[in-house]
Amino acid sequence: IDYYALLGVKPGASADELKKAYRREAMRWHPDRHPEGEAKRAAEKKFKQVSEAY
């Protein structure tokens, strides 16, 4: 997994850029923002990946 691509930043991004990217993606993929069912499960998986990348 390319963590930089997952967060939408370039390699060598500053700590501030990484933090902003993480917050943006965490808000986008937070499981509470998605309805029940398959969409929620997919969001949970993506949210875990984003958290791991950060």
N, C-alpha and C positions, 0 to 999 in steps of 0.2 A: 504494500500500500504506500502510495506517495502521499505522505502527510501534508506536505506543502500544498499539493494540488487539492487535497481534501478540504483544506482551510481556505483555498483560493488565494494563496500568497506565493511569492517567489522565494526560492532558497536564499538564505541570507537576510530574510526579513527581520526587522527589529522586534524587540520584545513587545513594544507598543502595538506594532502592526499585527503581531500574532495574537495579542490579547483582543484587539478589535475584531479580527477575523473569527476568533473562537466565539466571542459573544454573538456575532452576527449569525454564524452557523448554528450555535446552540439554540438561539431563539427560533430559527427556521425549523430545526428538526426536533425540538422538544416534544416528547410524546403527548403531553397535555394539550398541545395545539392541534392534534390530529384525532379524528373520530375513532371509535372502536374498530376492531377487525384488522384486516390485512394492512391498511394504511398505518395504523398505530404500531403494529409489529415492525413494519419497515422503518418507521420513524425512530423507534427504540434502537434498532440496529445501527442506523446512521448516527444517532445521537451518541451512542457508545463509541463509534469510530471517531467522531469529532472530538470527544472527550479524551480519547487515547492519543489523538494527534496533538492536542494541546499539551 
